[in-house]
Amino acid sequence: MSSRNKTPRHLAESVCAELRKRHLSFPNERVITDLFETMYFSSLRTEESEPVKFHMVFLDPGVPDPKPPRNPMKDRWCYVPFEEPIAFEVSNLVKIAKSSELRTSSFVVWPDRDGKLLIWGLVDQQNLFHKFLNRSAEIQPDRPGLFQASVEGTGVVVVYIRYEKVAELRINELIRNALDIFRESPVRNLLTTGIESYLAAVRAHIANDMYAGPHLDEFHTQQWLSVLCRILLRIQKIKKGGAILITPTLDTPDLNIKYRINYDRLRTALTTNAITKIKSDFLEKSVLGAAEAKDREIPSQKFLQLRKFEKDLRANKNEIDGVIWFVAILTRVDGLVVMDRSLDVKGYGVEIMTSQEPANLYLATDRMATPSKLKPVSYTHFGTRHRSMMRYCFQHPGSIGFVISQDGEVRVITKVEDRLILWENIKLKYYTYASKK
């Protein structure tokens, strides 16, 4: 009888299957299994009482950059070899793990001629990938190697091929697909009111000839959703746990808002950023088009206006970054942060007063919460923070609860028809999943 527990061997099988599907050559599967076993067992160790975390790229040091671009960017990665390679072993990884960081650098790992895994050096300039993954940048930088893998927590190994998340081993569970509830789902439907209000505010400040159709709506909708995801990601990184409630029902005895505020800066900053970007893109397109058609230089006044837009967009980005930090830090206070549908913060340190338990609770195994794919789960299985959010969302349809555990797990709760639905394994970062046949 086969075990339901997944191991590094199962992770290796999944990654190798994906590499074969892409017709990519790689050392034999035993080498890949050794790689993930070593990463997994390293994650169970500590160094100076801190968990061991690191990032690696499976890269042939003999040909580290087989297809370099003709005009590489100044901040493109490069391979930094060790004078002598280091054995890829748990004891060595524990010692040098801190010289690798997903935000900056990765170990270069590859087998020697005998199939023994070695750490050959590092690659630098991984910060652009980290920013894109965490929705802080729009440009996808080039990624080195056959695949990349990270130890992101105790017993947690995540594998990427470029920007596709191939699989994740989380203790004894192999995750091949996260739920993108922000693309299409009952949760996405409930967020529509806030999104449409935001788009309407943007359109009100833009001339009709500047607002070029549905693709702009989609682009700025994704910007709005990305900011919400970035808040949740930032709370994850704080590692204190927290909760955010988005609700249309603020004046209710079921919420005891200890620290009332009316913080609308996220909404206004997003709106200003969208308006500035649309005007900037329109001016740049029209000016450059006219200059090319008439073979003229750009008028100085319009050039200066473009520069001003660029400066304003940088300032807008910094403002939004600061607001995200501000909101995330509020969750460190006992209680939850409450927002309206436009993402205005109405208070924090909020206590949920209702004591009536939900009549039911289901775990959604797909983003749409398809009835045939729901699994009944026990309300008492969860902690205090989760249970209070469940009670509120069941009593107040249209509300969405985001609960972040100290271990970083994000769960989303809302009522769909007469069922209270819980989603786990939520896609927050900017990656795609490897296609499944």
N, C-alpha and C positions, 0 to 999 in steps of 0.2 A: 504493500500500500504506500503510495507516494505521499511525502510530507507536503503540507500546505505552506510551510515556511520556505521563503525564498532566500537564496544565498548568493555570494559573489559569482558562483558558477552560473547561476541563472542570468545574472546581469551580463556576464561575458557572452553567453549564448545569444541573448537578445541583441547585443552590440554587433557580434560577428554576423548574425543573420542580416542586419541592416547594411553592413559593409559589403556583404556578398550581393545583396539586392542592388547596390549601387555600382557593382563591378569594380570595387576597390580592392587592390591586393594588400594583404597584411600577413604578418607572421602567423603561425598556426594558433589554433584556439587555446591551446594549453598556455601559451605566453600571455594571452589576453586574460585568461582566468587567473594566472599568477599575479598579474597587474592589479586586478580588482580585489583579490584576496588580500594582497599586501596593503592596499589603500584602506580596505574595510577594517583590518586588524589594527592599522595605525590609528584609525579614528576612535578606537576603544581606549587608547592610551592618553595620558596627560603629560604636559611639560610645564613644570612650575605651577601645578594645580590648574592649568588651563587646558581646555580640549585641543587636540591636534587637528588643525585644518590646513589644507593646502590645495593648490591647483596645479595640474600637469597637462602637458600636451604630448601626444604620441607622435613624435617627430623624428625622422631619420636625420641624425646629425651630419651624415655624409652629404646629404642633399637637403639642407634645411629650407631653402627657398627655391623650389624647382621652377616656378613661373613668376619671377619678380616683375612688377609693373615697369613700364618704360619710364614713367615719371613718378616715382614713389613720393608719397606725402612725407613731410618732415617728421611727423609723429607716428610713422609706421613702425611696426615691431621689428626687432632684429635678434639674432641668435647670439647669446653670450656663453661661450663654452667654458667649462672648468678645465684647469690645467690637466687634471686627472679625473676621469669619471668616477662616480660614487655608486656603490652597490645599492640597488633599489630594495632596501630592507627596512623593516619596521624600526629598528634601533636608529638607523641613519635618518629616516624621515622624521622621527620624533625630535632629533637634534636640530635639523635644518628647516623644519616646516615653516618657521617664522620668516624665512627669507623668501617665501613665496606668498603671494596674496592675490586673490582673484581680481582685485582692483588695479594691480600694478604689474605682476610678473607671474610666470609659470615655469615649473620644472620641465625640462626636456627629457623624456623617457623613451628608451628604445632598446631592444635586445642586442647583445653582441653576437658574434658568429656562432657561439655555442647556445644561444637562446637565453642567456642570462640577462635579466633586465638591469639596466644601469641608468643613473641620472647623469646626463652628459653636460648639462649646463642649464641656462634659463633663457626665456625670451622676455623682453621688456615691453613697455607701452601697451599693457592690457587694460588700461583705464578706459579707453574708448569703448571697448566691448562691454565693460562693466556698466558704463553710463547708458549705453543703448539697451542693455538687458534690463536695466532698472528704469527705463522710460525717461531718462534725462538727456538723451541725444536722439537725433533723427537719422543720422548717417550710420550705415553699417560698415564698420572698418573690416579690412581683410583679416582673416583668421588663419593662423599657422597650423600645420600638422594634419594628420589623418583624422584624428578626433581629439577632443579635449574632455577632461574629467576633473571633478572637484570633490574633495571631502568637505562637506558643508556642515557637519555636525556629527555627534556620536552615532555611528552606524549608518551614516547618510553619505552615499556616493552618487553623484549626478554626472551623466555623460551627455556630451553635445557633439554633433557634427555640424560645424559652422554655427548656424543659428537655429538648428533643429535640436530639440531635446529628445534624445533617443530613448533613454530610460533612466529611472531613478530607483536605487535600492535604499529603502528607508527601514532600517533594522531588519525585519524579516519579510518585508512587503516589496514587491517589484511593481513600480508604477510606470506605465507606458503612456498614459494619456491623462492630462489634467482637464478640468472642466472650465471652458471659456464662457462663463456665465455673463460676461460683459459684452459678448457679441450678439447672442440671441438666447433669451431665456426669460422666465417670469421675473427675475431680478432686473434684467435689462428693461423689460417693459415698465416696471415701476419707476425706473430712473428716467424714463422718457419725459415726464413733466418738467423736471429740472433742466434736461438737455434742451428741450424746445424753448423754454424760457430764455436760456442762454443764447441760443441761435437767433431768437427774435430780437434780443437786445443788441446783438452784433449787426444784424441786418438793418436795424433802425438808424445806424450811423454810417451805412455804406450806400453809395449810389447804386442804382439798379445795374448800370453797365459794369460796375466793378465786381458784383457778386455773380460769379460765373457758374451758377447751376448747382446740381445735387452733389457733385464731388467735393465742393467746399463745405457743404453741410456735413458730409461724412468725415472729412478731414478734421473739422473742428469738434465734431462729436467725439472722435477718438482722442483729441486733446483733453476734453473734459473728463472722459473716462480714465485716461492715463493719470491725471492728477489724483483722482480717487484711488487708483491702484498704488500710486507713489506714496500716498499717506499710509496705506496699509503696509507697504513694504518698509517704510520708515519706522512704523510701530514694531514690526518684526525685528528690526535691527536693534531697537532699544532693549529688547529681551526682558521686558517687565510684564508683558501681557497688557491687554487693554481692550476696549470695546467702543464702537461707534454705532449710534442709532440714528438712522435717517427716517423721520416720521412726519406725516402731515398733521399729526395730533399732538400739539405742544401744550395746549391748555387742558390738562387732564390731571386728576388727582393721582393717577398711576405713575406720574413722574415727580420726584422731589428733586428739583434743580437747585443744588446748593450754591453754585456760583454762576449766576446769570450774566451773560454777555450777549452782545449782538455783533458778532464779528463777520462782516460780509466781504472782507478783503480778498478772499479766494475768488469769489464770483466776479468782483470788479476787476481784479488783476487778469483773470482769464479773458474777460470781455475786452479789456484794453489791449491785451496781447493779440487777440484775434483781429480786432479792427486795424491795429498797426500793421500786422503781417499782410492782410488783404490789400491795404493801401500801398504798402511797400512793393509787393509782388506786381500789382497793377502798374505802378509807376515805372518800375524797372522794365517790365515787358514792353510798355508803350514807348518809353524813351529809347531803349536799345533797338526796338523794331524800326522806329523812325530814323535813328542814326544809321542803321544798316541800309535802309531803303534809299536814303538821300546821301549816303556816304559823308555824313557830317559828324562833328564832335558833339558830345552831350553838352547841352547848355549848362553853364556853371550853377545856375539857380536850382535846376532840377538835380544836378549831381549832389549839391549840398543837401537837398531834401532827402535824397536816398541815403546819404551818410547819417542824417539825423534819424531816419527810420531805423537804420542798423543799430545805432546807439540806443534808441528807445527799446528795440527788441531785446537787446542784451540786458537792459535794466528791467524789463518785464520778466525775463527769465529768472533773474536774481530775486526779484520780488516774489515770484511764485515759489521758488525754492525756499525762501524764508518763511512763507506762509505754511508750506507743508511741514517744515520743522515745528512751527508754532503749534499747529493743530496736533501733531503727533505727540509733542511733549505734554499736552493737556491730559492725555490718556494715562500718564503716570500717576495721577491723583486717583485715589479710590473712587469707584463709580465710573460711569461711562460719559462719553462726549455725545451730546445730542445736536443734530443738524436738521435743518429743514431740507426740502427737496432741491433747493438751489445751492446746497452745500454751505449755507450760512451757519456758523456755529452759534447756537442759542444758549449753551451752558455746558458746564462740565462738573465732575464730581456728582453726577446724577444717580440717584437711587431709584430703582423700580419698586413701586409699592404694592402692585397687585400680587396676591398670593394664590390666585386660582391657577391650578396646573392645567396645561393643555390637554385636550381630550385625546390627542393622538400626536405622534411624531414619526416622521419618515425620513430616511436617508436617501437622497437622490443619487443615482448612479449615472445619470446623464444630465446635461445642462438644462434640458427642457422639463425635468421632473415628470417624465412620462409615467403615468399611473402603473403600467405593467412592469416598470423598472424600479419602483420604489421598494425600499426595505424598511419594515417597521423596526424602530429602535426604542430603547428604554430611556425615558426622561431622566430617571435617577442615575443613569450611567455617567452623567455629566456633572461638572463642578458648579459652584454657586453662580459664577458669572454667566455661564451658558444657560443655566436653568432660569435665571431671572429674565434674560433676553427672550427665551422661549415663551415665558409666561406673557410678556408684554406683546410680542409679535402675534401670538395667537389671539389675544384680546383686541388688537388694533390692526386689522387688515390694512395693507398698503404700506406698512412699516417694514424696514429692512434692518436687520441687526448683523453687524460684523464683529466677531469675537476673535481676538488674537491671543493664543495661549503663550505662556512663557517660552515654550519650546519652538515657537514660530508658526505653529499650525493656525491657518485662518479658516474659520467656518462662517458661513452665511446662512441666515435664518429669515424666513418670511412665510406668510400664509398664502397658499394657493388653493382657491375655492374653500373647501372645508378641511384641508389638510395643512398641518404645520410641516414645512419642508426644511431640511438641513442639507447644505452642500459642504463637502470636504474636498481637499486637494484642488484648490482654486488656482486657475492660471492668472498670475499677477504680472509676471515679467514678460518682456518683449521677445518671446521665442516662438517658433512654430514647432509642431511635432512631426516627426518622421512619418511619412504616409504609410498606411497599412493596406496591404492587399488582402 
